[in-house]
Amino acid sequence: MSLSIGIVGLPNVGKSTLFNALTKKSVPAENYPFCTIDPSIGVVAVPDDRLGKLSEFSKSIKTVPAAVEFVDIAGLVKGASEGEGLGNKFLSNIRETDAVAEVVRIFEDDNVIHVDGKINPLKDIEVINLELILADLQTITKRNANLSKEVRAGKKEAVIEAGLVERLEKALEAGKMASTVTPDEFEAPYLHQLCLITAKPFIYVLNKKAGAKNLDEMANDERWTNLIEFFKTTKAGHVIVDAGIEQELKDLDAEDKMEMREGLGVHDDGVNDLIKKGYELLGLITYFTTGEDESRAWTIKKGWTAPEAGTAIHGDFKDKFVRAEIIEWDKLLEIGSYAAAREKGLIRTEGKEYIVKDGEVIEFKI
């Protein structure tokens, strides 16, 4: 399953630096706007201690983690929806992703230029989100014009879509994200086809900097309290990272990385938190297969049935599915072996209607 998260934000907020830390890939991260022109793409392993324990349990030759694709998209600016700053190209890149990680600068440093000349995270969010809303409004306006003939002709599908488009248009004109409009079961496919940017899941990445003046360390700073209030009001998820530190540490082994963090007074691995939350943001869960040859984490959508989950391994598994033998990962480790688990009746046999749960070890029978 290939799912991607687009990293967006104003120029010079740390997007490419964050991308480097996430993917251990080397892309330009210079101190000037529009350093990134074409999107860089990196596949990132999802941190999961369970997989390592299963691999050790099975003495697996190979260990394959779940992964999420991150896309580094060039900085947006005010007027992007009208083509400013190569806006049309960048907006097109965002449309192709499944979710959005919006990087917001929360550190003050005179040596790092801010396009607006001052640090105000909430204003930065408002600038970016407004451009995305205006871009979506253009999409909706065009679609509405094309739908009118079909609605007059009495086409049932057009009538359903037109109702959704009308509600979306009102929300966007009011400056609200498309995600504030909830489609019914008949409208949902049409919302997906519209490819609206603000209908995607969003997570905000607050980029701080070791040694700089960081807003999260100033609880009484109005800019910080306003930002937190925005997250509470919109119920938006956010993580705090120090992208610069994480980039510097990206090539170190775990022990050296921990020692360096302690020396710098940086204890939380914000990048790992972002990867995990990005995985959750996309509505994904993990199941495992394990054996001597390989232990692997498989990515599926939450709510998938056992035959659907099997398609992560091979497309034929859905049609050829007979049954699935399932045990929770921790129960398998606790009991010590598959043989003991079978003897104790801990391995369940499930059929086509079974909904797979996160953390289960599964063997498919076809």
CORWO-V329456 format. One line per field, one symbol per residue. ss: DSSP state (H for helix, E for strand, C for the rest). psi: psi as a letter, one per 30 degrees, with the letter a starting at -180 (. if undefined). burial: # if it has 9 or more other C-alpha atoms within 8 Angstrom, else .. A space follows every 10 residues. Layout:
ss = ???
psi = ???
burial = ???
//
This chain:
ss = CCCEEEEECE CCCCHHHHHH HHHCCCCCCC CCCCCCCCCE EEEEECCCHH HHHHHHHHCC CEEECCEEEE EECCCECCCH HHCHHHHHHH HHHHHCCCEE EEEEECEECC CCCCCCCCCC HHHHHHHHHH HHHHHHHHHH HHHHHHHHHH HHCCCHHHHH HHHHHHHHHH HHHCCCCHHH CCCCCCCHHH HHHHCCHHHC EEEEEEECCC CCEEHHHCCC CHHHHHHHHH HHHHCCEEEE ECHHHHHHHC CCCHHHHHHH HHHHCCCCCH HHHHHHHHHH HCCEEEEEEE CCCEEEEEEE ECCCEHHHHH CCCCCCHHHH CCEEEEEEHH HHHHHCCHHH HHHCCCCEEE CCCCECCCCE EEEEEC
psi = jjklkkjlll khfgeeeeee eefgljlkil hllhekekkk kkkkkjkjfe eeeeeeefhk ekkjlllkkk jjklkllkge fggkhheeee eeeefflflk jjkkkglkjf fjkkffflji eeeeeeeeee eeeeeeeeee eeeeeffeee effgkeeeee eeeeeeeeee eefggllfff kjlafefeee eeffhkegfl kkkkjjjakk fljkefgiff keeeeeeeee eeefhkkllk lieeeeeeff glleeeeeee eeefgjekie eeeeeeeeee eghllkllkk aeekkkkkkl kkfkleeeef ffekfffeeg kelkkkkkee eeeeffleee eeefgfjkkl affkjklkgk kkjkk.
burial = ..######## ########## ####....#. ...###..#. .###.#.... ##.##..#.# ..#.###### #######.## #.###.##.# #.###.#### #######... ..###...#. ##.##.#### #######.## #.##..#..# #...#..### ##.######. ##...####. #.#...##.. #....##### #########. .####..... ..#####..# #....#.### #######.## ......##.# ##.......# ######.### ##.####### ##.####### .#.####### ##....##.. #########. ###......# ##...##..# ##...##.## ##.#..
//
